Amino acid sequence: MEKEEIIKALGECNYIMAQAAKKLGITERMIGYKVRKYKIRIKKWDS
């Protein structure tokens, strides 16, 4: 359940972890930890 919330927040914030963390009410460090813990792949945007 927590993993899905993180993925949803990341998607809504264009995979910017700082914005997603703020939306979830957690620190940037904590979202980084959880992304690694749940092995969430961050999409890279090529410009």
C-alpha positions as CSV (number, residue, x, y, z in Angstrom):
1,M,0.0,0.0,0.0
2,E,2.8,2.4,0.9
3,K,4.6,1.6,-2.3
4,E,1.6,2.4,-4.4
5,E,1.2,5.8,-2.7
6,I,4.8,6.6,-3.4
7,I,4.5,5.6,-7.1
8,K,1.3,7.7,-7.4
9,A,2.9,10.7,-5.8
10,L,6.0,10.4,-8.0
11,G,3.9,10.2,-11.1
12,E,1.9,13.3,-10.2
13,C,5.1,15.2,-9.6
14,N,6.8,14.1,-12.8
15,Y,9.2,11.8,-10.8
16,I,10.7,14.7,-8.9
17,M,11.4,13.1,-5.6
18,A,11.6,16.4,-3.6
19,Q,8.1,17.4,-4.8
20,A,6.7,13.9,-4.2
21,A,8.2,13.9,-0.7
22,K,6.5,17.2,0.1
23,K,3.2,16.0,-1.2
24,L,3.5,12.9,1.0
25,G,4.6,14.9,4.0
26,I,7.9,13.1,4.4
27,T,11.5,14.2,4.0
28,E,13.5,13.9,0.8
29,R,15.8,11.5,2.6
30,M,12.9,9.3,3.6
31,I,11.5,9.1,0.1
32,G,14.9,8.2,-1.2
33,Y,15.2,5.4,1.4
34,K,11.7,4.1,0.5
35,V,12.4,4.2,-3.3
36,R,15.5,2.0,-2.7
37,K,13.6,-0.2,-0.2
38,Y,10.7,-1.0,-2.6
39,K,13.1,-1.0,-5.6
40,I,11.0,1.7,-7.4
41,R,12.4,2.6,-10.8
42,I,12.5,6.3,-11.4
43,K,11.8,7.2,-15.0
44,K,14.5,9.3,-16.7
45,W,13.4,12.0,-19.0
46,D,15.6,12.6,-22.0
47,S,15.6,16.1,-23.5
